[in-house]
């Protein structure tokens, strides 16, 4: 194993932030080898990695999600979800899942999802008679739909690293995301029946209509974004600009749920989140360049092909590896690190890169809710005021459901590829 990779792994294990570990390993390796002249190239690679038009979509989609969240959109989505599914077995838990499906089309982030919905629905579920651990678990498990249903920040990152169409990835994420929601609802219904959890009174048609009217414009956001991309009218970056403009129009003018004076704080928060992501992308660009000049991806591809040339076996190995990596790394950095390494192998095995994107994104997203370092677990623990260990125990049935969805998506690629092909997107 190359020295720089050992240094990166050791740095990560010692708790060094990913953005610094990816730079530290190659830098120290070059210093030991007396190749300090390469430092200037590292700086150029880092800047070039961030200076990409396609990556403008990242801060813009983050900003659109912040505007929607601060603009009181969350409550309207929850009200509509309650009217639709509140009378199902496990009523408020079902509302949480459906709300997460709606909110996924606004935020593109699991942590944003659990933060926005958890503060509303966890106390509401507890008041309605649900154990707090269960309420936190279903909220955390449902939030994992956020990065799968478009728009998705991690899919933009994957698109940039693997040179795959962002529009195709967005389209490919719709069915897996809805499948995640459906299977979570089925599991919730089973648990609610067994444990006697309450459900809400059935809403009248008038109540459903009023809730639909109040949430119609926010729910249209993902359709506004997707329509332009799927029909090749706008690029993902241009769609992100439209999303920001639409969120501003809704929050400031149409719904009037946000004041102009709140914009500086929102811009600051969105800028901070985007800066963290772009710094990681810059350091990952350096790491990817070092991988290229050392030919490590090609060597790894040869090693894997010596073990198996069966794409189904390879995908199973990848599922196990990605799930484990997801326990320790956030999805974005994991894609930035592993994408260039695994890319040559999937090409040689004839695996569709758009399909593999779904496999990778699903595994790494589910890793956000697995110990020891799952960000969603810690966010849920903070909101619910419960220890991570208690939430993990309550979440186990839902994690099993997510694993089943991963296997289904892995071995039935048509579920991911049908929609992009239908719209004629490059897959």
NORPERA-V409231 format. One record per backbone hydrogen bond with DSSP energy under -0.5 kcal/mol. NH is the residue of the N-H (numbers start at 1). CO is the residue of the C=O. E is the energy in kcal/mol with one decimal. If there is no record, write none. Layout:
nh | co | e
NH | CO | E
NH | CO | E
This chain:
nh | co | e
6 | 2 | -1.8
7 | 3 | -2.5
8 | 4 | -2.0
9 | 5 | -2.4
10 | 6 | -2.7
11 | 7 | -2.4
12 | 8 | -2.3
13 | 9 | -2.4
14 | 10 | -1.7
15 | 12 | -1.4
16 | 11 | -2.5
20 | 17 | -1.0
21 | 17 | -2.5
22 | 18 | -2.4
24 | 20 | -3.2
25 | 21 | -2.0
26 | 22 | -0.6
27 | 23 | -2.1
28 | 24 | -2.7
29 | 25 | -2.0
30 | 26 | -2.7
31 | 27 | -2.1
32 | 28 | -2.5
33 | 29 | -1.9
34 | 30 | -0.5
34 | 31 | -0.9
35 | 30 | -3.5
38 | 35 | -2.1
39 | 36 | -2.1
40 | 37 | -0.7
42 | 38 | -2.1
43 | 39 | -2.0
44 | 40 | -2.0
45 | 41 | -2.8
46 | 42 | -2.4
47 | 43 | -2.4
48 | 44 | -2.7
49 | 45 | -2.1
50 | 46 | -1.2
51 | 47 | -2.2
52 | 50 | -2.0
55 | 52 | -0.9
56 | 53 | -1.6
57 | 54 | -1.2
58 | 55 | -1.4
59 | 55 | -0.7
60 | 56 | -1.5
61 | 57 | -2.6
62 | 58 | -2.1
63 | 59 | -2.4
64 | 60 | -2.5
65 | 61 | -2.3
66 | 62 | -2.3
67 | 63 | -2.6
68 | 64 | -2.2
69 | 65 | -2.4
70 | 66 | -2.9
71 | 67 | -1.5
72 | 69 | -1.1
73 | 68 | -1.7
76 | 72 | -0.8
77 | 73 | -2.0
78 | 74 | -2.4
79 | 75 | -2.2
80 | 76 | -1.8
81 | 77 | -2.5
82 | 78 | -2.5
83 | 79 | -1.7
84 | 80 | -1.8
85 | 81 | -2.7
86 | 82 | -1.7
88 | 85 | -1.9
91 | 88 | -0.6
91 | 198 | -0.7
94 | 90 | -2.6
95 | 91 | -2.1
96 | 92 | -2.1
97 | 93 | -1.7
98 | 94 | -2.5
99 | 95 | -2.7
100 | 96 | -1.9
101 | 97 | -1.8
102 | 98 | -2.2
103 | 99 | -3.1
104 | 100 | -2.0
105 | 101 | -0.8
105 | 102 | -0.9
106 | 103 | -2.0
107 | 103 | -2.2
108 | 104 | -0.8
113 | 109 | -1.7
114 | 110 | -2.7
115 | 111 | -2.1
116 | 112 | -2.4
117 | 113 | -2.7
118 | 114 | -1.7
119 | 115 | -0.9
120 | 117 | -0.8
121 | 117 | -3.2
122 | 118 | -1.8
123 | 118 | -0.5
124 | 120 | -1.0
125 | 121 | -2.8
126 | 122 | -2.2
127 | 123 | -2.3
128 | 124 | -1.3
129 | 126 | -1.3
130 | 125 | -2.6
135 | 131 | -2.4
136 | 132 | -2.5
137 | 133 | -2.3
138 | 134 | -2.7
139 | 135 | -1.6
140 | 136 | -2.5
141 | 137 | -2.8
142 | 138 | -2.2
143 | 139 | -1.6
144 | 140 | -0.6
144 | 141 | -0.8
145 | 142 | -1.8
146 | 143 | -1.7
148 | 145 | -1.5
149 | 145 | -2.1
150 | 170 | -0.5
153 | 108 | -1.2
156 | 152 | -1.4
157 | 153 | -2.0
158 | 154 | -2.5
159 | 155 | -2.6
160 | 156 | -2.0
161 | 157 | -2.4
162 | 158 | -3.0
163 | 159 | -1.0
164 | 159 | -1.1
169 | 165 | -1.9
170 | 166 | -2.7
171 | 167 | -2.4
172 | 168 | -2.5
173 | 169 | -1.5
174 | 170 | -0.5
174 | 171 | -1.0
175 | 171 | -0.5
176 | 172 | -0.7
177 | 173 | -2.0
178 | 174 | -2.4
179 | 175 | -2.6
180 | 176 | -2.2
181 | 177 | -1.9
182 | 178 | -2.7
183 | 179 | -2.4
184 | 180 | -2.0
185 | 181 | -2.0
186 | 182 | -2.1
187 | 183 | -2.3
188 | 184 | -2.4
189 | 185 | -2.3
190 | 186 | -2.0
191 | 187 | -2.6
192 | 188 | -2.8
193 | 189 | -2.1
194 | 190 | -2.0
195 | 191 | -2.4
196 | 192 | -1.4
197 | 192 | -1.5
200 | 86 | -2.8
208 | 204 | -2.6
209 | 205 | -2.5
210 | 206 | -2.4
211 | 207 | -2.4
212 | 208 | -2.6
213 | 209 | -2.4
214 | 210 | -2.0
215 | 211 | -1.4
216 | 212 | -1.1
219 | 215 | -2.4
220 | 216 | -1.4
221 | 218 | -1.6
223 | 219 | -0.5
224 | 220 | -2.6
225 | 221 | -2.3
226 | 222 | -3.1
227 | 223 | -2.6
228 | 224 | -1.1
229 | 225 | -1.3
230 | 226 | -3.4
231 | 227 | -2.0
232 | 229 | -1.7
233 | 228 | -2.7
234 | 228 | -1.6
239 | 235 | -2.7
240 | 236 | -1.8
241 | 237 | -1.6
242 | 238 | -2.1
243 | 239 | -2.3
244 | 240 | -2.1
245 | 241 | -2.4
246 | 242 | -2.9
247 | 243 | -2.4
248 | 244 | -2.5
249 | 245 | -2.5
250 | 246 | -2.5
251 | 247 | -2.5
252 | 248 | -2.7
253 | 248 | -0.6
253 | 249 | -1.6
254 | 249 | -2.5
255 | 250 | -3.2
256 | 250 | -0.8
257 | 251 | -1.3
258 | 251 | -1.5
262 | 259 | -1.7
263 | 260 | -1.5
266 | 262 | -1.9
267 | 263 | -3.2
268 | 264 | -2.3
269 | 265 | -2.3
270 | 266 | -2.6
271 | 267 | -2.5
272 | 268 | -2.1
273 | 269 | -2.1
274 | 270 | -2.5
275 | 271 | -2.4
276 | 272 | -1.8
277 | 273 | -1.7
278 | 274 | -2.7
279 | 275 | -2.3
280 | 276 | -1.8
281 | 277 | -2.1
282 | 278 | -2.4
283 | 279 | -2.2
284 | 280 | -2.5
285 | 281 | -1.9
286 | 282 | -1.3
287 | 283 | -2.1
288 | 284 | -2.9
289 | 285 | -2.0
290 | 286 | -2.3
291 | 287 | -2.3
292 | 288 | -2.0
293 | 289 | -2.3
294 | 290 | -1.5
295 | 291 | -0.6
295 | 292 | -1.0
296 | 291 | -1.5
299 | 295 | -1.8
300 | 296 | -2.8
301 | 297 | -2.4
302 | 298 | -2.2
303 | 299 | -2.1
304 | 300 | -2.7
305 | 301 | -2.5
306 | 302 | -1.4
307 | 303 | -1.0
307 | 304 | -0.6
308 | 304 | -2.8
311 | 309 | -0.7
314 | 310 | -2.4
315 | 311 | -2.4
316 | 312 | -1.8
317 | 313 | -2.4
318 | 314 | -2.7
319 | 315 | -2.6
320 | 316 | -2.1
321 | 317 | -2.6
322 | 318 | -3.4
323 | 319 | -2.2
324 | 320 | -1.9
325 | 321 | -2.6
326 | 322 | -2.6
327 | 323 | -0.7
327 | 324 | -0.9
328 | 324 | -0.5
328 | 325 | -1.7
329 | 325 | -2.6
334 | 330 | -2.0
335 | 331 | -2.3
336 | 332 | -2.2
337 | 333 | -2.1
338 | 334 | -3.0
339 | 335 | -2.3
341 | 337 | -0.5
342 | 338 | -2.8
343 | 339 | -2.0
344 | 340 | -0.6
346 | 342 | -2.0
347 | 343 | -1.7
348 | 344 | -1.9
349 | 345 | -1.9
350 | 346 | -0.5
350 | 347 | -0.8
351 | 346 | -2.3
354 | 427 | -0.7
356 | 352 | -2.7
357 | 353 | -1.7
358 | 354 | -1.4
359 | 355 | -1.8
360 | 356 | -2.8
361 | 357 | -3.0
362 | 358 | -2.6
363 | 359 | -2.0
364 | 360 | -2.4
365 | 361 | -2.1
366 | 362 | -2.4
367 | 363 | -1.6
368 | 365 | -1.5
369 | 366 | -1.9
370 | 367 | -1.5
373 | 327 | -1.7
374 | 370 | -0.9
376 | 368 | -1.3
377 | 368 | -1.2
378 | 374 | -1.7
379 | 375 | -2.5
380 | 376 | -2.8
381 | 377 | -2.6
382 | 378 | -2.2
383 | 379 | -2.1
384 | 380 | -2.9
385 | 381 | -1.7
386 | 381 | -1.0
391 | 387 | -1.6
392 | 388 | -2.6
393 | 389 | -1.9
394 | 390 | -1.8
395 | 391 | -1.7
396 | 392 | -0.8
396 | 393 | -0.7
398 | 395 | -0.8
399 | 395 | -2.2
400 | 396 | -2.1
401 | 397 | -1.6
402 | 398 | -2.3
403 | 399 | -2.1
404 | 400 | -2.0
405 | 401 | -2.1
406 | 402 | -2.3
407 | 403 | -2.1
408 | 404 | -2.3
409 | 405 | -2.7
410 | 406 | -2.3
411 | 407 | -2.2
412 | 408 | -1.1
415 | 412 | -2.0
416 | 413 | -1.1
417 | 413 | -2.2
418 | 414 | -2.2
420 | 416 | -0.5
421 | 417 | -2.2
422 | 418 | -2.2
423 | 419 | -1.8
424 | 421 | -1.3
425 | 420 | -2.9
